[in-house]
């Protein structure tokens, strides 16, 4: 029986006009690294962010990895605050479906690879935080626990008091799909930009997700 949903945040619930990782690296990440006296070339930075290299990799340059990534997150905070002021971060037009999902009695969590404060920043900016029982950004105690690692998903699952078979992961990217599979949870790909291979279900928007959940509920066996 479906009892909960765990959502990705960026590019699933909100989007960033003109954003891509390479541009962020050039405009935000690289200048922040230069202040630390450490600069990762683009390909190394991309591989770390995509999970191909450990986030501890930066320690070979003589800096603690937690210190390094906290500095990146501070730079990202300033970047997000600027985009919010400029109106360049926006919620997708279907986020009103979150209220309908709450009405269905589901427990809901939000999980992001961004830091806790950066995740909360964008959710609170649009009043979306009120829909979630738990919100988790990356954990500085285990920085390699970001998606597709299942660590954050399992953390949300435990906080919600739910079992893997009672939950769906909802996201836009391959990281979301892989994190769900690694946690033993079925996944729903919201096809914002492209269809991600390997998801268990596909929806064109969150309203279609509402209809899917309602359809399941109407066919669920009564509790005995």
Secondary structure as GFF3:
##gff-version 3
##sequence-region A 1 224
A	DSSP	beta_strand	4	7	.	.	.	ID=ss1
A	DSSP	beta_strand	14	16	.	.	.	ID=ss2
A	DSSP	alpha_helix	21	24	.	.	.	ID=ss3
A	DSSP	pi_helix	25	29	.	.	.	ID=ss4
A	DSSP	alpha_helix	30	36	.	.	.	ID=ss5
A	DSSP	alpha_helix	42	49	.	.	.	ID=ss6
A	DSSP	three_ten_helix	55	61	.	.	.	ID=ss7
A	DSSP	alpha_helix	65	85	.	.	.	ID=ss8
A	DSSP	beta_strand	89	91	.	.	.	ID=ss9
A	DSSP	alpha_helix	97	103	.	.	.	ID=ss10
A	DSSP	beta_strand	107	115	.	.	.	ID=ss11
A	DSSP	alpha_helix	116	125	.	.	.	ID=ss12
A	DSSP	three_ten_helix	129	131	.	.	.	ID=ss13
A	DSSP	beta_strand	134	138	.	.	.	ID=ss14
A	DSSP	three_ten_helix	143	145	.	.	.	ID=ss15
A	DSSP	alpha_helix	151	160	.	.	.	ID=ss16
A	DSSP	three_ten_helix	164	166	.	.	.	ID=ss17
A	DSSP	beta_strand	167	171	.	.	.	ID=ss18
A	DSSP	alpha_helix	174	182	.	.	.	ID=ss19
A	DSSP	beta_strand	186	190	.	.	.	ID=ss20
A	DSSP	beta_strand	201	203	.	.	.	ID=ss21
A	DSSP	alpha_helix	206	219	.	.	.	ID=ss22
###
